[in-house]
Amino acid sequence: MNNLLGNMPPVVKNLLILNVVMFIVTVIGEQQGIRMTYLLGGYVFGSPFFEPYQMVTHFFMHGGLFHIFFNMFALVIFGSVLEQVWGPKRFFIFYIATALGAFIFHQVVGYMEFKQIEAALIEDGYDMFEVNKRISELHVQGMIFTEPLLRDYQIAIGVPVVGASGAVYGLLAAFAYLFPNTQLMLLFPPIPVKAKWLVLFLVGIALFNSVRSQPGDNIAHLAHLGGAIVGFIIVLIWQRDKKNFY
């Protein structure tokens, strides 16, 4: 373990440690009845549960073991290469910028969606003060409305986004731009594929899932897409005077 951490560049190593520590703290906190995900996850702009600090804390939170494993696996594999190319300072700036960019991209769209639902509720004669008051009560109890429109509104303002996936998609986009022809071995199935085709496939899936209706889907596809877009734009700007491709 010491050799593994010792061989990692400093920013990747510290991000890995911080994410793992936050995951352990979250699990322990949830077991003690402290709803860590609801406190530190990122709510949509305009939600009564939104706090500015969540813009940062949300991307150190994860929804489960597989979620953190795949994000940290990608951070170590792709982030280590990029940090060695750019250096610690530039890599850290890139990581934070893509994480925040993904959050903003996801939340702006989420804000427009929840305002549409809010307008529909007002048109149906609902008192939004009472609705929000009731949602706050249900939020504490961990319960949800059964009426479809109220349930959609409650989910829109009361379910936080968590995870480093936005930043990870930014890393993938940057890696594919700088090393488009690098052969990568997939985990499932174990077949080789060039970086550019893998990232195009993953971004295509994120785009497809972002525009189609998916009842019950709790994956923030817009954050994935936003992270990839922000990451691509940043690396494009940084590389505008260089022509190094691998």
ABEGO torsion letter per residue (X at the ends): XAAAAAABBAAAAAAAAAAAAAAAAAAAAAAAGBBAAAAABBBBBGBAABBAAAAAAAAABBAEAAAAAAAAAAAAAAAAAAAAAAEAAAAAAAAAAAAAAAAAAAAAAAAAAAAAAAAAAAAAGBBAAAAAAAAAAAAAAGBBBABAAAAAAAAAAABBBBEAAAAAAAAAAAAAAABAABBBBBAOBBBBBBAAAAAAAAAAAAAAAAABBBBGBABBAAAAAAAAAAAAAAAAAAAAABABBX
